[in-house]
Every structure is written in structure tokens, then in C-alpha cells.
Amino acid sequence: MAHSSTVTNHKPLTERERQMASQILNIAFTIHKALGPGLLESAYEKCFCYESEKRKIPYLKQQYIDIVYDGLIISEGLRIDILADDLVIIELKAQDNDHPVWDAQILSYLKLTGKRSGYIFNFHVPLMKDGIKRMIL
């Protein structure tokens, strides 16, 4: 998985969004450098939350979100791995292969929540830079 960013006609990110992105990327690199690939996704999630706390970044983990379809409210219709500072959706993976559905998943999450940016971090790579995807709406 190569580091990429969706290229759409989106508004520039705010300074707060840029600072949050920088910190989130730093957390992912810090964890991967210390632990490397091969652990369960849940271990990376615990470390990500721990690093967020150390940096005083508010977050919610395994956050259920209601979705609305044609007036129907679907309780807990989706679950986000981590929502950082009520701004950035973070999906954590620890799998051998990149799956195209991950991109669709994060894009759906962004659209359904009204958030503008999200990351997919796949920790099961030799170099973390190859396990990052960034999506911006």
C-alpha cells in the first residue's frame, strides 16, 4: 500500500486539521518503528490510543455511529476504529494485502459522518510509509 491521497476538489485543510494530521502520522511511525509488523490490530490500536493520550489528543475508539438511510435511522450502523479530536477518522489494519474495499470503507465513513479527512494505517508492512493511505473530502 503506497502513501496516497485522494485528489478531489476539496477545500484546503485548516491549520488544526494539518496539525492533527502531522501528529497522527508521527504516532503511526513511532509505533511501527518500536513494534514493527506482525502483531494483532488490537495491539496497534492500544498503542495508538496510548500515544494519543500522551500527546493530549482527544479520541474515541471503536466508536459506533448511527447512519440515516432515507429517513430510517440505523443504530450503530458503522464502527470507526479511532476518531481523533472529532476531526480525523483512523482505520487500523494489520494484514498482508491491501484490500480495495478499505478505500471505499473510509470514504463511506467520511461521507456518512461529515468528517473531511481519514487515514488507513496497515501496520503489516516492512516500511510504515508503504502502509499509509490518506483520504480527504
trRosetta pair geometry for C-beta under 8 A, 3 or more apart (Angstrom, degrees):
i j d omega theta_ij theta_ji phi_ij phi_ji
1 98 4.0 140 -73 -87 98 131
1 120 7.6 -97 177 105 153 114
1 122 5.4 98 26 32 147 136
1 125 6.9 -106 39 -70 92 144
1 130 6.0 116 68 157 59 65
1 131 5.4 69 65 -122 115 38
1 132 7.3 161 118 36 109 26
1 133 6.1 -78 173 -43 118 104
2 130 6.1 -36 -99 -137 45 65
3 129 5.4 -53 -35 -180 125 74
3 130 7.2 -85 -29 -95 78 25
3 132 4.6 15 -105 76 85 102
3 133 7.2 -169 -136 -87 37 40
3 134 7.3 23 -169 -1 77 99
4 133 5.5 -8 52 -130 86 79
4 134 6.9 -160 91 39 43 72
5 134 4.6 -16 -99 80 81 104
5 135 7.3 171 -149 -91 54 26
5 136 6.2 13 -172 6 99 108
6 107 7.6 97 -64 -94 157 109
6 134 7.7 -128 5 106 71 64
6 135 5.0 39 -6 -138 119 67
6 136 5.8 -159 58 44 94 65
6 137 7.6 13 79 -73 140 51
8 136 7.2 -158 38 93 99 80
8 137 6.8 -6 61 -134 145 44
10 116 7.1 129 -169 -163 133 105
10 136 5.2 -150 55 134 166 101
10 137 5.8 151 -104 141 129 25
11 116 7.9 -61 58 -139 95 142
13 17 3.9 -126 -175 95 104 127
13 18 5.1 133 108 -56 122 80
13 21 7.1 5 170 -16 166 138
13 116 7.2 161 -109 119 82 135
13 117 6.7 20 -107 -47 122 140
13 136 7.0 -87 -63 -134 106 133
14 17 4.6 98 51 6 76 102
14 18 7.0 -139 95 -4 41 86
15 18 5.7 -55 -148 37 32 112
15 19 6.3 32 154 -18 66 106
16 19 5.9 -55 -146 37 29 109
16 20 6.3 30 154 -19 64 108
16 85 7.9 -148 166 140 106 143
16 87 7.1 -145 129 -101 105 159
17 20 5.7 -54 -145 37 30 112
17 21 6.3 35 153 -23 63 105
17 87 6.1 -159 -105 179 77 133
17 88 7.5 136 -144 -64 77 102
17 116 6.8 -30 -126 77 147 127
17 117 6.1 120 -167 8 115 139
18 21 5.6 -52 -148 33 31 114
18 22 6.5 34 153 -21 63 104
19 22 5.7 -52 -152 32 33 113
19 23 6.5 28 153 -15 65 106
20 23 5.8 -57 -150 39 32 109
20 24 6.1 33 154 -20 67 108
20 57 7.4 120 -134 -135 86 122
20 84 6.2 153 -174 120 116 119
20 85 5.5 -120 -118 43 134 145
20 87 5.5 66 92 85 175 143
20 88 5.5 -179 135 -18 127 132
21 24 5.8 -56 -144 37 29 111
21 25 6.3 29 157 -17 64 106
21 88 6.9 162 -80 -97 65 148
21 117 6.6 -52 -82 141 111 156
21 134 7.5 48 -147 -134 119 134
22 25 6.0 -56 -149 37 27 109
22 26 6.4 28 153 -19 62 109
23 26 5.5 -55 -148 36 32 114
23 27 6.4 37 152 -24 65 102
23 55 5.9 155 -165 158 126 156
23 57 6.2 165 129 -72 144 140
24 27 5.7 -49 -151 30 32 114
24 28 6.7 31 152 -18 63 103
24 84 6.0 -179 -88 40 118 172
24 88 6.0 -100 -56 114 157 158
24 90 6.6 -153 -155 -86 128 128
24 119 6.2 170 140 2 135 153
25 28 5.8 -54 -152 34 34 111
25 29 6.4 29 154 -14 67 107
25 119 7.8 -167 -76 -110 71 155
25 132 7.2 40 -125 -134 91 152
26 29 5.9 -57 -146 40 31 109
26 30 6.1 36 155 -24 66 109
27 30 5.7 -56 -147 35 28 114
27 31 6.4 25 158 -16 64 107
27 48 6.0 84 149 -138 126 71
27 51 4.4 142 -139 117 104 142
27 52 6.7 18 -114 -62 156 69
27 55 7.3 -103 -75 0 111 146
28 31 6.1 -58 -149 37 28 108
28 32 6.2 20 158 -14 64 112
28 48 7.5 14 -84 -108 63 105
28 119 7.6 -119 -51 148 147 148
28 121 4.9 -139 -126 -125 130 141
28 123 7.9 -144 -160 -87 88 89
28 128 6.0 152 137 -175 95 132
28 132 6.7 109 123 -91 158 113
29 32 5.9 -59 -142 42 29 107
29 33 6.0 32 159 -23 66 108
29 128 5.3 171 -108 85 62 158
30 33 6.0 -56 -147 34 24 111
30 34 6.5 14 158 -11 61 111
30 51 6.3 142 80 -123 135 146
31 34 6.0 -67 -151 41 28 105
31 35 5.9 -20 170 20 68 116
31 44 6.1 98 154 -143 144 80
31 47 4.7 120 -125 126 120 134
31 48 6.4 -36 -53 -71 157 68
31 51 6.6 -102 -57 -28 103 147
31 123 7.2 -61 114 -115 114 129
32 35 6.6 -75 -127 56 23 82
32 36 6.6 68 -175 -98 60 24
32 37 7.6 16 -146 -57 92 63
32 123 5.8 -158 -97 -138 96 88
32 128 3.9 137 74 -76 166 123
32 131 7.5 162 -102 50 149 138
33 36 7.9 12 -164 -61 11 60
33 128 7.4 -59 -46 -19 70 135
34 47 8.0 -170 72 -156 128 145
35 39 6.0 -31 162 -11 127 140
35 43 7.4 178 -167 133 157 120
35 44 7.5 -163 80 -92 152 78
35 47 7.0 -113 -20 -62 146 169
35 123 7.7 0 91 -177 115 132
37 94 7.4 156 -155 -152 75 87
37 123 5.9 165 -112 141 66 71
37 124 4.6 94 -154 -138 113 41
37 125 6.0 168 -78 37 132 24
37 126 6.7 -63 -6 -76 133 36
38 94 7.9 -56 60 -175 4 113
38 124 6.9 112 -54 -121 35 80
39 43 4.2 -78 157 64 128 142
39 44 6.3 143 88 -41 117 85
39 94 6.3 -87 82 -145 59 152
39 123 7.0 -31 52 114 92 137
40 43 5.0 104 63 -3 78 99
40 44 7.7 -149 99 2 47 83
40 94 6.2 151 -170 69 21 156
41 44 5.8 -59 -157 39 39 109
41 45 6.2 42 148 -24 71 106
41 92 5.4 139 -163 117 95 103
41 93 6.4 -44 -107 -143 118 22
41 94 4.3 -156 -70 11 70 111
41 123 7.7 155 -110 31 58 118
42 45 5.4 -50 -146 34 35 116
42 46 6.5 38 155 -21 65 100
43 46 5.9 -51 -151 33 32 109
43 47 6.6 28 152 -13 63 107
44 47 5.7 -57 -149 41 34 111
44 48 6.1 38 152 -25 68 106
44 92 5.3 -178 102 -174 120 136
44 94 6.1 166 -1 -62 136 120
44 121 7.6 -157 158 110 139 119
44 123 4.9 -161 -94 -19 152 158
45 48 5.6 -52 -144 34 31 113
45 49 6.4 28 157 -16 64 105
45 61 6.5 111 178 -153 111 130
45 81 6.3 -122 -112 -175 117 106
45 82 7.0 180 -143 -48 88 112
45 92 5.4 -171 -74 49 83 159
46 49 5.9 -56 -150 38 30 109
46 50 6.3 33 151 -21 64 108
47 50 5.4 -54 -146 37 33 115
47 51 6.2 31 156 -17 67 105
48 51 5.9 -54 -147 38 29 109
48 52 6.4 33 151 -22 62 106
48 82 6.2 -104 122 -50 132 162
48 90 7.2 -167 172 129 148 148
48 92 6.6 -140 -15 -77 155 141
49 52 5.5 -52 -148 34 33 115
49 53 6.5 36 153 -20 64 102
49 59 6.3 -146 -124 84 76 140
49 61 5.6 -33 -86 -56 129 141
49 82 7.0 -155 -75 -110 82 125
50 53 5.8 -53 -152 33 30 111
50 54 6.6 32 150 -20 63 104
51 54 5.5 -50 -148 33 35 115
51 55 6.4 18 157 -5 66 110
52 55 6.0 -69 -149 47 29 100
52 57 4.2 -89 -161 68 82 107
52 58 7.9 -57 161 82 113 3
52 59 4.7 4 153 -10 158 139
52 82 7.6 -173 -44 -167 155 136
52 84 6.5 -135 -125 -120 132 102
53 56 7.4 30 -175 -77 33 32
53 57 7.6 -84 -57 48 22 70
57 84 5.7 -9 158 -160 123 100
57 85 5.7 -73 -167 -50 85 101
58 84 7.6 130 86 -166 53 50
58 85 5.4 102 60 -98 83 55
58 86 7.2 -3 98 -14 117 86
59 82 5.5 -12 -173 -168 124 98
59 83 6.4 156 -158 78 67 51
59 84 4.9 -23 -102 -106 99 57
59 85 7.1 -27 -76 -31 64 50
60 63 4.1 61 124 -73 119 126
60 80 7.6 64 95 82 101 113
60 82 7.2 156 80 -154 48 49
60 83 4.6 0 52 51 97 103
61 81 6.8 -24 -152 163 74 50
61 82 5.2 -18 -106 -99 73 74
62 79 6.0 -7 -165 -178 63 113
62 80 7.6 170 -135 79 15 50
62 81 6.8 -5 -74 -138 52 36
63 79 6.8 158 77 -156 39 60
63 80 4.7 -14 60 56 96 99
63 82 7.8 89 0 -132 106 20
63 83 5.1 -28 20 -1 154 120
64 75 7.9 27 152 163 126 68
64 76 3.9 -24 -174 -126 131 88
64 78 7.4 153 -152 84 54 40
64 79 5.2 -28 -94 -98 63 82
65 76 7.4 100 52 -129 27 37
65 77 6.7 -58 94 57 69 80
65 78 5.1 -18 57 66 99 89
65 79 7.4 174 13 -88 76 31
65 80 6.4 48 -16 -13 118 105
65 109 8.0 113 39 -146 148 83
65 112 6.9 123 117 124 135 114
65 113 6.0 -55 -154 -90 163 101
66 73 5.6 2 176 -174 125 96
66 74 6.4 160 -162 78 69 51
66 75 5.4 -33 -108 -117 99 41
66 76 6.6 -18 -83 -35 61 31
66 77 5.9 73 -156 5 35 100
67 73 7.7 158 83 -154 36 51
67 74 4.9 -12 63 57 84 106
67 77 3.5 -86 18 71 106 152
67 78 6.0 69 -41 -5 122 101
67 112 5.3 -33 -117 -162 108 129
68 71 7.0 12 -176 -99 101 9
68 72 6.9 152 -158 75 57 45
68 73 5.6 -26 -101 -99 78 62
68 74 7.3 -175 -86 15 25 78
69 72 5.0 -23 69 61 80 100
69 74 6.3 31 6 -18 107 117
74 77 3.8 74 104 -78 111 118
76 79 7.0 16 -173 -66 86 90
77 112 7.8 -125 96 -178 122 149
78 108 7.6 -172 -104 121 153 108
78 109 6.2 -172 153 -105 150 85
78 112 6.4 97 13 93 149 154
80 83 5.2 60 109 -52 144 95
80 89 5.4 -99 -145 -142 127 98
80 90 7.7 86 171 51 98 52
80 91 7.4 -97 -155 -78 66 78
80 109 6.1 117 -94 -156 100 134
80 113 7.6 25 -58 -60 140 152
81 90 5.8 -88 81 100 106 72
81 91 5.1 126 9 -122 126 44
81 92 5.0 -177 172 14 161 88
82 89 7.7 140 83 -163 56 42
82 90 4.1 -18 68 63 103 112
82 92 7.1 56 0 -23 110 108
83 86 6.4 35 148 -100 111 37
83 87 8.0 139 177 40 78 37
83 88 7.3 155 -160 77 50 45
83 89 6.0 -20 -106 -102 72 60
83 90 7.4 -170 -80 20 25 81
83 115 7.8 -141 -139 -76 101 155
84 87 6.3 -48 93 57 73 84
84 88 4.5 -16 57 62 104 100
84 90 6.0 55 -17 -16 110 121
85 88 6.7 37 49 17 92 91
87 115 6.6 128 179 -146 31 106
87 116 7.6 -31 -173 41 76 91
87 117 7.1 7 150 51 85 99
88 115 7.0 152 -102 179 20 131
88 117 5.3 -30 -115 91 85 95
88 118 6.3 154 -170 -99 66 44
88 119 6.8 21 172 -1 112 98
89 106 6.5 164 104 -150 124 86
89 109 5.2 160 -176 125 165 128
89 110 6.3 -136 22 -76 140 73
89 113 6.8 132 -64 46 129 152
89 115 5.5 132 -26 85 103 154
89 117 7.5 -177 28 105 75 45
89 118 3.7 -19 67 -112 96 109
89 119 7.4 179 93 27 58 57
90 118 6.9 -166 -71 -158 34 72
90 119 5.2 -2 -117 61 73 97
90 121 6.8 1 -169 2 96 111
91 102 6.8 179 110 -160 145 97
91 105 6.8 94 -100 110 167 120
91 106 5.6 -119 2 -83 136 104
91 109 7.6 155 -53 13 119 161
91 118 7.0 38 -4 171 95 113
91 119 7.1 -163 33 97 67 53
91 120 4.9 -18 71 -110 106 71
91 121 7.3 170 86 25 53 66
92 121 5.4 -19 -114 68 64 98
92 123 7.1 8 -168 -15 92 109
93 102 6.7 -34 -55 -114 148 142
93 120 6.4 17 -2 -179 119 93
93 121 6.8 177 30 91 74 47
93 122 4.1 -27 81 -104 112 76
93 123 7.1 177 86 13 54 70
93 124 7.1 -79 126 12 82 102
93 131 7.8 -151 71 -171 100 105
94 122 7.0 160 -86 -161 27 62
94 123 5.0 -21 -100 58 84 99
94 124 4.7 108 -169 -42 53 105
95 99 7.3 -3 97 -16 149 107
95 122 6.4 -69 46 -146 74 112
95 124 5.5 -171 50 33 17 146
96 124 6.0 -79 -73 132 35 138
98 102 6.9 -96 -169 28 71 136
98 122 6.6 -117 -93 -22 77 166
99 102 5.1 109 74 -18 83 97
100 103 5.9 -44 -169 26 53 111
100 104 6.9 46 141 -11 73 105
101 104 5.3 -56 -152 43 46 113
101 105 5.9 56 148 -30 73 103
102 105 5.4 -52 -147 32 31 117
102 106 6.5 24 160 -13 66 103
102 120 5.2 87 159 -133 122 155
102 133 7.3 117 118 45 118 148
103 106 6.3 -59 -150 38 28 102
103 107 6.3 25 155 -15 64 111
103 120 7.4 -86 -80 -13 52 151
103 133 6.8 -89 -93 155 85 156
103 135 7.2 144 -150 -77 72 129
104 107 5.8 -59 -146 41 30 111
104 108 6.2 33 155 -21 65 107
105 108 5.9 -58 -151 35 26 110
105 109 6.4 26 153 -19 63 107
106 109 5.4 -51 -147 36 35 115
106 110 6.4 38 153 -21 66 102
106 118 4.6 -175 -174 112 110 139
106 119 7.8 -138 -142 73 148 10
106 120 5.6 -111 -46 -53 146 103
106 133 7.6 166 29 103 159 115
106 135 5.1 148 120 16 122 149
107 110 5.7 -51 -149 34 32 112
107 111 6.4 29 155 -15 64 107
107 135 5.9 -129 -77 -168 72 152
107 137 7.6 122 -143 -70 73 111
108 111 5.8 -58 -148 40 31 109
108 112 5.9 22 159 -14 68 113
109 112 6.0 -60 -138 43 26 106
109 113 6.0 5 167 -2 64 117
109 115 7.5 -17 132 45 82 119
109 118 6.4 103 86 -98 116 162
110 113 6.5 -72 -141 47 21 96
110 114 8.0 -131 171 52 53 4
110 115 5.3 -100 -135 75 66 83
110 116 6.9 63 -159 -133 113 9
110 117 7.5 64 -117 -54 125 5
110 118 5.3 -124 -67 -12 108 127
110 135 6.3 -132 -32 116 148 122
110 137 5.0 157 146 -17 134 132
111 114 7.9 25 -178 -67 24 36
111 137 6.9 155 -73 -100 67 160
115 118 6.7 89 108 -56 123 97
115 137 7.8 105 102 34 52 120
116 136 6.2 12 157 -155 82 71
116 137 5.3 -131 -144 58 55 82
117 134 7.0 -13 -165 -173 100 92
117 135 6.8 160 -152 87 51 58
117 136 5.0 -9 -102 -104 85 74
117 137 7.5 -150 -68 19 44 70
118 134 7.5 160 86 -156 44 50
118 135 4.8 -9 61 58 90 103
119 132 6.6 -34 -161 -157 106 85
119 133 6.8 149 -158 80 55 54
119 134 5.5 -21 -102 -102 78 66
119 135 7.5 -170 -77 19 30 76
120 132 7.4 147 80 -157 61 37
120 133 4.3 5 49 53 104 105
120 135 7.7 55 -12 -13 94 107
121 128 7.8 -8 -155 -162 98 95
121 131 6.0 53 -168 130 56 101
121 132 6.0 -4 -107 -103 68 69
122 125 5.9 79 106 -23 95 110
122 131 3.9 -130 70 -157 75 98
122 132 7.9 -142 28 -58 73 32
123 128 7.4 -13 -124 -114 60 87
123 131 6.1 121 -79 153 21 161
124 131 7.2 143 50 -114 46 136
125 128 6.6 135 77 -98 111 28
125 130 4.7 -157 174 85 146 102
125 131 3.9 -166 16 -55 136 111
126 130 7.3 25 56 42 71 136
127 130 4.9 79 77 4 91 107
127 131 7.6 177 96 -6 50 91
128 131 5.5 -70 -154 41 45 108
128 132 6.7 48 154 -35 75 106
129 132 6.3 -54 -152 18 33 116
